[in-house]
């Protein structure tokens, strides 16, 4: 049990951002543990996939290259990953909390009897003392995530079973190149060893992929609205402000549930995690479910008529007042001073 494994998703030959984010975090954790960082990619046409993965500090890249493995289907990927983990016995294994990771992770962890913590917001290495036996376990993975509807932050440990498995949503971890010239070892997986015909009982005949028109992750400025905005009509003010600032519009879950704007704009624990240069929170109370998705913004401005709103603790600047009065003034002064 001497490695940190990351399962990397690919789409049309491109490694998913969430996988690269996990490689960045995996490199840090592997260094703390003094072990190797290993990546697994299953798909077709993977000859040059290492060019995308090795710069993130990967020591060993496992490739399962077979045209039947792309696009993703549950059974063959589960069989290969389960078999590989049984042989290599990684200490830690990560996947993205995507539609693929949420399908694959539980199946692999169940087959290995290892357990899995979903939707982690932080991953660290630490020690744990069993309160009953007083036995101390060192170098455990702290799997940190909001629990009970986001009312508490739970730290989960797995002292005995291996690998320690966790999924993480896109945008939660930073994506940073370790060394653009870093080179690791490529190991080819003999996929036929793990598969049988029954694993291909389901076949993808046709796929339709529609990319989101809203790219909150790439927006340098986000104007985000909560339930306190009051209505769908009032949300138009946020779009006006975002337009003059060259930003994008986000929302809290409460605003989305109220029908003020569409779900793809939701930021928070059950939405998108963002790190803009400027985050303007309008009518947002600041519950942990929301702040988990924006707390690493470089600069936060909170506009709220409640001077004691929790969001004010995260804000660099607080404007206490009616957003229907404040936002038009912001638009007016920005237009005046940007000419």
PLY file of the C-alpha trace (Angstrom):
ply
format ascii 1.0
element vertex 339
property float x
property float y
property float z
element edge 338
property int vertex1
property int vertex2
end_header
0.00 0.00 0.00
2.48 2.56 -1.24
0.73 4.88 -3.67
-1.96 7.47 -4.33
-4.11 6.56 -7.33
-6.25 8.93 -9.40
-8.76 7.64 -11.94
-8.68 10.11 -14.85
-11.70 10.74 -17.02
-11.27 11.56 -20.69
-13.61 12.98 -23.31
-12.51 13.07 -26.95
-8.90 12.52 -25.90
-8.87 15.36 -23.36
-8.37 14.70 -19.63
-11.16 16.21 -17.52
-10.31 19.24 -15.39
-11.52 17.49 -12.23
-8.98 14.72 -12.84
-6.14 17.22 -13.24
-7.27 18.95 -10.04
-7.13 15.60 -8.23
-3.66 14.93 -9.63
-2.53 18.28 -8.21
-3.88 17.38 -4.78
-2.65 13.81 -5.12
0.90 15.02 -5.76
0.83 17.02 -2.53
-0.53 14.11 -0.49
1.88 11.61 -2.07
4.81 13.86 -1.13
3.58 14.03 2.47
3.34 10.24 2.60
6.58 9.64 0.70
4.83 7.49 -1.93
4.22 7.52 -5.67
1.41 9.30 -7.47
-0.19 7.00 -10.04
-2.89 7.70 -12.60
-5.27 5.36 -14.43
-6.77 6.13 -17.83
-9.12 3.73 -19.62
-10.24 4.42 -23.16
-9.10 4.34 -26.77
-6.22 6.02 -28.59
-4.19 6.79 -25.47
-0.72 6.87 -27.03
-0.14 10.56 -26.19
-2.30 10.89 -23.09
0.82 11.12 -20.91
1.57 14.55 -22.39
-1.45 15.89 -20.52
-0.92 13.92 -17.30
2.83 13.80 -16.52
3.24 17.58 -16.03
1.04 17.22 -12.93
3.68 15.12 -11.21
2.48 11.60 -12.00
5.12 8.93 -11.37
3.28 6.01 -12.99
0.58 6.16 -15.67
-1.56 3.06 -16.17
-3.29 2.96 -19.57
-5.99 0.54 -20.61
-6.26 1.08 -24.35
-9.19 -0.72 -25.98
-11.81 0.71 -28.34
-14.52 -0.99 -26.27
-13.61 1.17 -23.24
-14.69 4.45 -24.84
-17.18 5.89 -24.30
-17.47 4.93 -20.62
-19.70 2.07 -19.61
-20.01 0.80 -16.06
-19.09 -2.89 -16.10
-15.75 -2.98 -17.97
-14.34 0.05 -16.14
-15.42 -1.41 -12.80
-13.85 -4.79 -13.58
-10.52 -3.32 -14.67
-10.21 -0.84 -11.82
-11.21 -3.40 -9.20
-8.71 -5.92 -10.54
-5.92 -3.36 -10.77
-6.50 -2.11 -7.23
-6.51 -5.66 -5.87
-3.09 -6.22 -7.41
-1.47 -2.83 -6.75
-3.16 -2.19 -3.36
-3.07 1.62 -3.38
-3.22 3.43 -0.08
-5.53 6.16 -1.44
-7.74 6.39 -4.54
-9.55 9.44 -5.93
-12.22 10.03 -8.56
-14.17 13.04 -9.67
-17.68 13.44 -8.24
-19.06 13.44 -11.77
-21.73 11.27 -13.36
-18.95 8.77 -14.12
-17.24 8.95 -10.72
-20.55 8.66 -8.86
-21.33 5.54 -10.86
-17.88 3.95 -10.78
-16.63 4.85 -7.29
-19.31 3.08 -5.23
-19.04 -0.08 -7.34
-15.27 -0.31 -6.97
-15.30 0.50 -3.26
-18.06 -2.05 -2.66
-16.16 -4.75 -4.52
-13.04 -3.99 -2.46
-14.97 -3.54 0.84
-13.08 -0.29 1.28
-15.76 2.36 1.79
-15.95 5.72 0.05
-16.54 9.34 1.07
-18.41 11.34 -1.56
-18.21 15.03 -2.44
-15.21 15.92 -0.30
-14.30 19.60 -0.07
-10.87 19.06 1.51
-8.33 16.24 1.75
-5.49 16.15 4.25
-3.14 13.68 5.94
-3.26 13.20 9.71
-3.44 10.82 12.67
-6.38 9.24 14.47
-6.74 7.63 17.88
-9.53 5.07 18.23
-11.53 6.22 21.29
-12.35 2.62 22.21
-9.07 0.77 21.69
-6.79 3.82 22.07
-4.86 2.56 19.05
-3.23 5.36 17.07
-3.30 5.30 13.27
-0.82 7.53 11.47
-0.85 8.90 7.92
-4.59 8.55 7.43
-6.54 10.43 4.78
-8.78 13.05 6.36
-11.85 13.07 4.09
-13.56 16.37 4.84
-17.05 17.24 3.64
-20.21 19.09 4.69
-22.79 16.82 6.36
-26.35 16.99 7.67
-27.46 19.36 4.95
-24.31 21.43 5.31
-24.94 22.29 8.94
-21.63 20.72 10.04
-18.30 19.88 8.43
-17.42 16.23 9.01
-13.93 14.73 8.98
-14.13 11.07 8.00
-11.30 8.56 8.40
-10.88 4.95 7.33
-8.30 3.39 9.71
-8.41 -0.21 8.49
-9.75 -0.82 4.98
-7.81 0.08 1.86
-7.79 1.93 -0.41
-9.12 5.03 1.29
-11.46 6.25 -1.44
-13.01 9.66 -2.01
-14.71 11.64 -4.75
-14.33 15.39 -5.23
-16.39 17.77 -7.33
-14.85 19.82 -10.12
-13.44 23.15 -9.00
-12.99 22.24 -5.33
-9.23 21.65 -5.69
-6.77 23.88 -7.50
-5.28 22.74 -10.79
-1.55 23.48 -10.93
1.21 22.06 -13.12
3.89 20.39 -10.99
6.64 20.46 -13.60
6.02 20.88 -17.36
9.03 18.66 -18.08
8.21 15.94 -15.56
8.25 12.42 -17.00
6.96 9.24 -15.43
6.64 5.57 -16.28
3.87 4.25 -18.53
2.44 0.83 -17.70
-0.02 -0.78 -20.08
-2.92 -2.69 -18.56
-3.74 -6.08 -20.05
-7.46 -5.34 -20.13
-8.35 -8.81 -21.45
-7.17 -10.28 -18.14
-9.95 -8.52 -16.25
-12.81 -8.64 -18.76
-15.31 -11.13 -20.10
-18.13 -10.89 -22.62
-20.72 -10.25 -19.91
-19.00 -6.91 -19.16
-20.11 -5.65 -22.57
-23.77 -6.54 -22.28
-24.51 -2.80 -22.49
-23.31 -0.92 -25.55
-23.51 2.80 -26.29
-25.09 3.23 -29.71
-25.34 7.00 -29.93
-24.36 9.97 -27.76
-25.60 13.55 -27.64
-23.55 16.00 -25.59
-24.69 19.57 -25.07
-22.15 21.83 -23.44
-23.33 24.33 -20.87
-23.72 27.89 -22.13
-22.75 29.19 -18.69
-19.06 28.94 -17.75
-18.89 30.06 -14.13
-15.49 28.45 -13.53
-13.78 30.65 -16.11
-15.50 33.90 -15.13
-13.14 36.40 -13.44
-16.13 38.30 -12.01
-19.34 36.72 -10.70
-22.45 38.57 -9.59
-24.40 36.06 -7.54
-27.93 36.31 -6.21
-29.76 34.59 -3.38
-33.33 34.27 -2.20
-33.06 37.82 -0.88
-33.08 39.15 -4.45
-36.81 38.60 -4.22
-37.93 37.65 -7.71
-36.95 36.59 -11.21
-37.55 40.16 -12.35
-35.12 41.52 -9.77
-32.48 39.09 -11.04
-32.35 41.20 -14.21
-30.43 43.78 -12.17
-27.72 41.18 -11.54
-27.46 40.46 -15.26
-27.14 44.19 -15.96
-24.35 44.57 -13.40
-22.56 41.46 -14.70
-22.78 42.79 -18.24
-21.17 46.14 -17.46
-18.46 44.43 -15.38
-17.75 41.77 -17.98
-18.73 38.98 -15.59
-21.19 36.14 -15.21
-24.28 35.63 -13.06
-24.43 32.95 -10.36
-27.02 31.99 -7.78
-27.55 30.22 -4.49
-29.61 27.05 -4.27
-32.45 28.94 -2.61
-32.66 31.31 -5.58
-32.61 28.43 -8.05
-35.25 26.47 -6.10
-37.44 29.60 -6.07
-37.25 29.73 -9.87
-35.34 33.02 -10.03
-32.76 31.56 -12.46
-31.64 28.26 -13.99
-29.82 25.44 -12.17
-26.63 25.70 -14.24
-25.92 29.00 -12.47
-26.03 27.44 -8.99
-22.93 27.89 -6.85
-22.26 25.92 -3.71
-22.15 22.45 -2.24
-24.68 21.07 -4.74
-23.67 23.38 -7.58
-20.44 24.72 -9.04
-17.32 25.65 -7.08
-15.75 28.92 -8.25
-12.64 31.01 -7.57
-13.21 34.35 -9.32
-11.14 37.47 -8.80
-14.31 39.27 -7.69
-17.47 37.73 -6.21
-20.44 40.03 -5.56
-23.00 38.32 -3.33
-26.42 39.94 -3.59
-29.17 38.96 -1.15
-27.29 35.83 -0.10
-27.42 34.87 3.57
-24.18 32.87 3.43
-25.03 29.40 4.68
-22.21 26.82 4.49
-23.91 25.08 1.57
-23.23 28.18 -0.53
-19.96 29.45 0.91
-18.36 26.03 0.30
-18.52 26.90 -3.40
-17.12 30.44 -3.31
-15.01 30.89 -0.19
-11.74 30.96 -2.16
-12.75 33.98 -4.23
-9.99 36.60 -4.26
-12.30 39.47 -3.33
-15.86 39.26 -1.98
-18.40 42.09 -1.83
-21.63 41.36 0.06
-24.80 43.37 -0.56
-27.48 42.57 1.99
-30.07 44.39 4.07
-29.12 42.19 7.05
-26.03 43.57 8.78
-25.58 40.26 10.62
-25.81 37.95 7.60
-23.24 35.10 7.77
-21.93 36.03 4.30
-20.46 39.18 5.86
-17.85 37.05 7.62
-16.47 36.01 4.23
-16.74 39.43 2.64
-13.88 41.86 2.18
-16.42 44.66 1.75
-19.98 44.77 3.11
-22.73 47.01 1.75
-25.75 47.02 4.04
-28.78 48.19 2.10
-31.49 47.42 -0.43
-29.89 45.79 -3.46
-32.58 47.36 -5.67
-31.06 50.71 -4.72
-27.39 49.70 -4.42
-26.98 47.77 -7.68
-28.38 50.50 -10.00
-25.97 52.95 -8.36
-23.07 50.53 -8.90
-24.03 50.22 -12.57
-24.34 53.99 -12.92
-20.98 54.81 -11.30
-19.13 52.04 -13.09
-20.36 53.22 -16.47
-19.46 56.81 -15.56
-15.94 55.99 -14.37
-15.05 53.45 -17.05
-15.47 55.81 -19.97
0 1
1 2
2 3
3 4
4 5
5 6
6 7
7 8
8 9
9 10
10 11
11 12
12 13
13 14
14 15
15 16
16 17
17 18
18 19
19 20
20 21
21 22
22 23
23 24
24 25
25 26
26 27
27 28
28 29
29 30
30 31
31 32
32 33
33 34
34 35
35 36
36 37
37 38
38 39
39 40
40 41
41 42
42 43
43 44
44 45
45 46
46 47
47 48
48 49
49 50
50 51
51 52
52 53
53 54
54 55
55 56
56 57
57 58
58 59
59 60
60 61
61 62
62 63
63 64
64 65
65 66
66 67
67 68
68 69
69 70
70 71
71 72
72 73
73 74
74 75
75 76
76 77
77 78
78 79
79 80
80 81
81 82
82 83
83 84
84 85
85 86
86 87
87 88
88 89
89 90
90 91
91 92
92 93
93 94
94 95
95 96
96 97
97 98
98 99
99 100
100 101
101 102
102 103
103 104
104 105
105 106
106 107
107 108
108 109
109 110
110 111
111 112
112 113
113 114
114 115
115 116
116 117
117 118
118 119
119 120
120 121
121 122
122 123
123 124
124 125
125 126
126 127
127 128
128 129
129 130
130 131
131 132
132 133
133 134
134 135
135 136
136 137
137 138
138 139
139 140
140 141
141 142
142 143
143 144
144 145
145 146
146 147
147 148
148 149
149 150
150 151
151 152
152 153
153 154
154 155
155 156
156 157
157 158
158 159
159 160
160 161
161 162
162 163
163 164
164 165
165 166
166 167
167 168
168 169
169 170
170 171
171 172
172 173
173 174
174 175
175 176
176 177
177 178
178 179
179 180
180 181
181 182
182 183
183 184
184 185
185 186
186 187
187 188
188 189
189 190
190 191
191 192
192 193
193 194
194 195
195 196
196 197
197 198
198 199
199 200
200 201
201 202
202 203
203 204
204 205
205 206
206 207
207 208
208 209
209 210
210 211
211 212
212 213
213 214
214 215
215 216
216 217
217 218
218 219
219 220
220 221
221 222
222 223
223 224
224 225
225 226
226 227
227 228
228 229
229 230
230 231
231 232
232 233
233 234
234 235
235 236
236 237
237 238
238 239
239 240
240 241
241 242
242 243
243 244
244 245
245 246
246 247
247 248
248 249
249 250
250 251
251 252
252 253
253 254
254 255
255 256
256 257
257 258
258 259
259 260
260 261
261 262
262 263
263 264
264 265
265 266
266 267
267 268
268 269
269 270
270 271
271 272
272 273
273 274
274 275
275 276
276 277
277 278
278 279
279 280
280 281
281 282
282 283
283 284
284 285
285 286
286 287
287 288
288 289
289 290
290 291
291 292
292 293
293 294
294 295
295 296
296 297
297 298
298 299
299 300
300 301
301 302
302 303
303 304
304 305
305 306
306 307
307 308
308 309
309 310
310 311
311 312
312 313
313 314
314 315
315 316
316 317
317 318
318 319
319 320
320 321
321 322
322 323
323 324
324 325
325 326
326 327
327 328
328 329
329 330
330 331
331 332
332 333
333 334
334 335
335 336
336 337
337 338
